[in-house]
């Protein structure tokens, strides 16, 4: 399973609406909330066995599925 597929699965564990809105800005369209970001962060940390530092918890890193994928790839590399 690719990093993108794993990220998408993790995000959908928190909010299934992400699946249908992968190409949208999740924050601008109100698909996810700040609470969702915290839950998604915890899900991603568990799934990838990583720690997402506070410096990475920015709206820019959680705007789209692609931006989350890029974040995870930076952390695991």
C-alpha positions as CSV (number, residue, x, y, z in Angstrom):
1,X,0.0,0.0,0.0
2,X,1.4,3.4,-1.0
3,X,2.0,6.2,1.4
4,X,-0.9,8.1,-0.2
5,X,-3.3,5.2,0.2
6,X,-2.3,4.8,3.9
7,X,-2.7,8.5,4.5
8,X,-6.1,8.6,2.8
9,X,-7.2,5.6,4.9
10,X,-6.0,7.3,8.1
11,X,-7.8,10.6,7.3
12,X,-11.0,8.7,6.4
13,X,-10.9,6.9,9.7
14,X,-11.5,10.3,11.3
15,X,-13.8,11.9,8.6
16,X,-15.1,9.8,5.8
17,X,-16.0,12.9,3.8
18,X,-12.3,13.3,3.0
19,X,-12.6,10.4,0.5
20,X,-15.1,12.2,-1.8
21,X,-13.3,15.6,-1.4
22,X,-9.6,14.6,-1.9
23,X,-8.9,17.3,-4.4
24,X,-10.6,20.1,-2.4
25,X,-9.1,22.4,0.3
26,X,-10.4,20.5,3.3
27,X,-10.3,23.5,5.5
28,X,-11.8,26.1,3.2
29,X,-14.7,23.9,2.3
30,X,-15.3,23.1,6.0
31,X,-14.8,19.3,5.4
32,X,-12.5,19.1,8.4
33,X,-12.2,21.0,11.7
34,X,-9.3,21.8,13.9
35,X,-10.5,18.9,16.1
36,X,-10.3,16.6,13.0
37,X,-6.7,17.8,12.4
38,X,-5.7,16.7,15.9
39,X,-7.5,13.3,15.5
40,X,-5.9,12.9,12.1
41,X,-2.5,13.7,13.4
42,X,-2.9,11.0,16.1
43,X,-4.2,8.5,13.6
44,X,-1.2,9.2,11.3
45,X,1.3,8.9,14.1
46,X,-0.1,5.5,15.0
47,X,-0.3,4.2,11.5
48,X,3.2,5.3,10.5
49,X,4.8,4.9,13.9
50,X,6.0,8.5,13.8
51,X,5.8,11.7,15.9
52,X,4.4,14.8,14.2
53,X,6.1,17.7,16.0
54,X,4.1,20.8,16.9
55,X,6.0,22.7,14.2
56,X,4.3,20.6,11.5
57,X,0.7,21.2,12.8
58,X,-0.2,24.0,10.5
59,X,-3.2,24.6,8.3
60,X,-0.9,24.4,5.2
61,X,0.1,20.8,6.1
62,X,-3.5,19.6,6.4
63,X,-5.3,21.6,3.6
64,X,-5.4,18.7,1.1
65,X,-4.8,15.0,1.0
66,X,-1.7,15.7,-1.1
67,X,-0.3,18.2,1.5
68,X,-0.7,15.6,4.2
69,X,1.0,13.0,2.0
70,X,3.9,15.4,1.5
71,X,4.1,16.1,5.2
72,X,4.3,12.3,6.0
73,X,6.8,11.7,3.3
74,X,9.1,14.5,4.7
75,X,8.8,13.0,8.2
76,X,9.5,9.4,7.3
77,X,12.4,10.2,5.0
